[in-house]
Structures are given as C-alpha cells and as structure tokens.
Amino acid sequence: MSLLARQIATASAIPQLLPSDSSLGSKQPFPLLIDPPDTFERWKDLAARYAVSGVQVHDARLVAVAQANGIQNILTFNGRDFGRYSDLGIRALDPIEIGK
C-alpha cells in the first residue's frame, strides 16, 4: 500500500501513532508517492472527461496520481465517489470489507 502526496501530512503522523515497540523498526509502513510532473494534466483531463466538479475534484486528483504510479486500488470509505473511474481499472476498496 502506498500513500499519495496529498496524504503526506497524515503520513508524517504515522510514526507518532505507532507503538514505541513497533516491529516495523525504522521502515515506513507505507511508501510515499510524489506527484509526477504530469499530474495536473492528468487531473484536468479526468475532470473534463468525467464532468467532475465541486469537492469531487479531489477524488479525480487522487485517481490521476494513482494512474501515474500504476495503482489500481484505492482504499476509501467513499467507494461511490470512485465508481465513475472503474472503466480506467480503478477499484475502490472499503477498509471495513477488507478487514472481515
């Protein structure tokens, strides 16, 4: 599992959330992915192609970065928001369903 650049602030808090005796040692639990240079163009294309507006432009940006990094699965409680991208191979996975 990877974290996108948008989650860097959250990811920086992960070490504080892990127990001090964590078996992870110094290894990061999730690799951080940096936005590639073409992120804005990908994002703009997705927003136009899927007529995205309002707060859902943030989801389109996540999809743009995921695509640029070869990621198909997005872990989210809001799977409906990503359903429009299924034709691109993007799958929204619910953490509650995965934990069963």
C-alpha positions in Angstrom: 0.0 0.0 0.0 1.2 3.5 -0.8 0.3 7.0 0.3 -0.1 9.8 -2.2 1.5 13.2 -1.7 -1.9 14.5 -0.5 -1.6 12.3 2.5 1.9 13.4 3.4 0.7 15.4 6.4 -1.2 12.3 7.7 1.8 10.1 6.9 4.1 12.3 8.9 1.9 11.5 11.9 2.2 7.7 11.4 5.4 7.3 13.5 3.7 9.0 16.4 0.7 6.7 16.1 2.8 3.5 16.1 3.6 1.9 19.4 7.2 2.6 20.5 8.0 -1.1 20.5 6.7 -1.4 16.9 8.2 -4.3 15.0 8.4 -2.0 11.9 11.6 -0.6 13.3 12.7 2.3 11.1 10.9 1.0 8.0 8.0 3.2 6.8 4.7 1.3 6.9 3.6 2.9 3.6 5.8 4.3 0.9 5.1 7.9 0.0 4.4 8.7 -3.7 5.3 12.1 -5.1 3.1 13.7 -7.7 4.7 13.2 -11.1 5.2 16.3 -13.3 2.1 15.4 -15.5 -0.3 15.2 -12.5 -2.1 18.5 -13.3 -2.7 17.5 -17.0 -4.0 14.1 -16.0 -6.2 15.7 -13.3 -7.5 18.3 -15.8 -8.3 15.5 -18.4 -10.1 13.4 -15.8 -12.2 16.3 -14.6 -13.2 17.2 -18.2 -13.8 13.6 -19.3 -16.0 12.7 -16.3 -17.6 16.2 -15.8 -16.2 16.4 -12.3 -16.9 19.5 -10.2 -17.1 20.6 -6.6 -15.4 18.5 -3.9 -15.1 15.5 -6.2 -12.2 17.2 -8.0 -10.1 16.0 -5.1 -11.0 12.4 -5.9 -10.1 13.0 -9.5 -6.7 14.2 -8.4 -6.2 11.0 -6.4 -7.1 9.0 -9.4 -4.6 11.0 -11.6 -1.8 10.3 -9.2 -2.8 6.7 -8.7 -2.8 6.2 -12.5 0.6 7.9 -12.9 2.0 5.5 -10.3 0.4 2.3 -11.7 -2.0 2.0 -8.7 -5.4 0.5 -9.4 -6.8 0.0 -5.9 -7.9 3.0 -3.7 -8.7 2.3 -0.1 -11.7 4.5 0.9 -14.9 4.7 2.9 -16.4 6.6 -0.1 -16.3 4.0 -2.8 -19.3 5.6 -4.7 -17.1 8.6 -5.3 -14.7 6.5 -7.3 -17.2 4.3 -9.2 -17.1 6.6 -12.3 -13.4 5.6 -12.8 -14.0 1.8 -13.0 -13.5 1.9 -16.8 -10.0 3.0 -16.1 -9.3 0.0 -13.9 -9.6 1.9 -10.7 -11.2 -0.1 -7.9 -12.4 1.4 -4.6 -11.9 -0.9 -1.7 -13.7 -0.4 1.6 -11.4 -0.9 4.6 -14.3 -2.5 6.6 -14.8 -5.1 3.9 -11.1 -5.9 3.7 -10.9 -6.3 7.5 -13.5 -9.0 7.5 
